[in-house]
Amino acid sequence: MNFCTNMKQLRKSKHISQAVIAELLGVSQRTISHYENGTCQPNIESLCKLADIFEITIDDLVGHSPIVK
């Protein structure tokens, strides 16, 4: 999965509106919509805040898996 899909699923599973997330991040609700639609991506500061809000790691939020050698 990718960031936009993960974010939308996490937000819905926690029953948090886009408006609430936007307020917590200090951005507009439209920005959150853009994140979830994949038309823009958050900066690292916002990624950190989102990971804290959802109580997960940034790696989990963006769908990163370590490469096993």
C-alpha positions in Angstrom: 0.0 0.0 0.0 1.0 3.6 -0.4 0.8 6.7 1.7 -2.5 8.0 0.4 -4.3 4.7 0.8 -2.8 4.1 4.2 -3.7 7.6 5.5 -7.3 7.3 4.3 -7.8 3.9 5.9 -6.1 4.9 9.2 -8.2 8.0 9.4 -11.4 6.2 8.8 -10.5 3.3 11.1 -10.0 5.9 13.9 -13.2 7.7 13.0 -11.4 11.0 12.5 -12.6 13.5 10.0 -10.4 15.3 7.4 -11.2 18.5 9.2 -9.9 17.3 12.5 -6.7 16.0 11.0 -6.3 19.3 9.2 -6.7 21.3 12.4 -4.1 19.1 14.2 -1.6 19.6 11.3 -2.4 23.3 10.9 -3.4 22.9 7.2 -6.7 23.1 5.3 -9.1 20.2 4.9 -8.5 20.5 1.2 -4.8 19.7 1.8 -5.8 16.5 3.7 -8.0 15.6 0.7 -5.1 16.1 -1.6 -2.9 13.8 0.6 -5.6 11.1 0.4 -6.1 11.5 -3.3 -2.3 11.4 -4.0 -2.2 14.8 -5.7 0.3 16.1 -3.1 2.4 14.8 -0.3 3.1 16.1 3.2 6.5 17.4 4.3 8.5 15.5 6.8 7.2 17.6 9.7 3.6 16.7 8.8 4.5 13.0 8.3 5.9 13.0 11.8 2.7 14.5 13.2 0.5 12.1 11.2 2.4 9.1 12.5 2.0 10.4 16.1 -1.8 11.0 15.5 -2.2 7.5 14.2 0.2 6.0 16.7 2.3 4.3 14.1 5.8 4.7 12.5 6.5 6.9 9.5 7.6 3.7 7.7 4.2 2.1 8.4 2.4 5.3 7.3 4.2 5.5 3.9 4.2 1.8 3.4 7.9 1.3 3.5 9.3 -2.2 4.0 12.9 -2.8 4.7 14.9 -4.8 2.1 16.0 -8.1 3.5 19.4 -9.2 2.3 
